[in-house]
Amino acid sequence: MNFFCKDSKCAIAISKATFPVAMNCPVCQNPLQVEAQTSNLTEVDELLLQNLPYVIAYPLKQTLLEQHAATRINLFRDTFLNYLKYLGLLTASEFFNSPFKDKKIVALFQQNLAEPSFGSWNHFIRECLKFLKEKNHAFICDELITYYELVETGKKRKLFKAEIEYIDGFGDVKLKKQEATSIGMLINFRNRYLGHGLTLDTETSEKLWNEYFPIFRSLLEQLTFSNRYPMYKREGNQNWLLQSSEISSIDSNTILDSSIWVENTGGKILPILPFYILPGEVALDSDAKAKVLAYESFTGKTIKFF
């Protein structure tokens, strides 16, 4: 559900910006109105969205509602990147809030999480979780490492036979047949088909969607444990629950030094590294709008969640 300003003279109304919560317009202060919406989502889709964190559920919903094949496949790619960033943020937060210090992990954080590379995010997650497990770290999100071993590093992970694209020593793009995990398959999908080159046509987009989205959906269905570790944001005197495809306000007296945190079922809190969520639509220009979720790393660089 989205809300909009109906005052035709207001700058917010002119920009056609919408907000995910009921509130007064930040410009004219009139109450925002509910925007009529139609949804083609199934009950299974809706249940999946409810059980995912906002940073994944919001772009996933836009992906599932998109009818144009080429646009949908690109939204799919962006949602997968948000998935990796979510796992990366939880992993990095567990490390920096632990008593363990390691120069190699800090260097990986600075180098990998400040880059847009899908593989760099996965590399950091893999190495950092391995380090924390070796140190017998007491995880706040204790199902995080179990999940990652299930889908990526454990002996029982599902493997696919695939053609993996790589660049040889002469700079030529080559393909080699090998087994890949679900995450590996999706990284290869992005690099091989969406990393460079021309926009995909409808037929190719549909084929790739039918081949790769079921792999991603399976990862997300196994990720629904995350609803037991909800993410919250505090802004001023208001707390927001960052769960499902809609941000919702909640009554809570929790006050932390961190403005973003994850809480487990035992009430233990994991402060999330500097991570900024704007509860609303932000106009990038006169025609384009995007809901912006930005993560700022210690290197001063910004990584945006669209």
Steps between C-alpha positions, in 0.01 A plus 500: 500500500633843403386850596510818293427872529191612309564876528567591138701807605733306731853414380461142627182453297662652192797263534255206533700369796333236717562381857459151650339621827210724599633843598462870426657630182851625591442815290137613531427299822166372366419133578620269224241299310501127427612414148276247326698194396435177320703190563550186296693330778397154614444406864832314488674816374341712773604252770858499372513881503367513857779273619788690337685812620392826340826549307423180307118491511449848352701449177374141475142625496581744219665214313201268533256773393704603196345388170775610260740206467826695453422737789403209723827316440695812599289547814571134579874574477467801733298300753767229502764765573290627792485140625880481502525842665258395773704189580816710479370761743396238755837328466700823531290613797559169679876542447535866603284446809702194604807500727712360215734714292663397175679720247417265210124522564516879542687525168241279330226722639663816368584353159201278426199677651589832339477344150193419293633155408258221590785254548683739737204504737479121501876471554481721809203309644673164449834602656352697789255227604781244480714717730219554752418128507866411565496747792180342641325836473162517676278621218203726570355379169603143568309362202707713261797263486271195487321651201821590317643153550173351374504696174867575437779334700361186665536144374123473441473817288321460170728506195409571139684399183569823317707683243696763691629805318856613571776711344822317408856631513463658156192698599262280302162395642480123537249248631580197711272227631501459876271461799371813673296581810173692479679827581774412251241434229337839558833685503589331171155592362558866582859508369427304184176661389457833681851617585561655159367497149171589338158502665346155488203441274167368628554138397844479664378680813210256540732201451748626761220585744358148478847349543648711779219652704391162647856466636474841666153433631624184670774704671240750620261232627783362712587854616161549665668420834587871488150586627625374838770770487302811401683819408397827662575865436467782752452852368434772758247355744355253250597136443443331164480129424693422180322176418303402186456734202353780712664696781277516807522710817496325837472598865828433678709654775821345367773764471846403376813676388437338161208628293467163322503165675394136476341324796479125557227304675693509827500880501871532415578794274751525214575861400531524123791692350414854379200439279247761395143434395275780377136397557361636176549562133782732395475676164826462308378731225171632369388158376693234691435385856681253718468380854853548627668285761865601537779323686810704582815299572795607713688594183263793443357349183128451457325185386136553405209259527237575235 
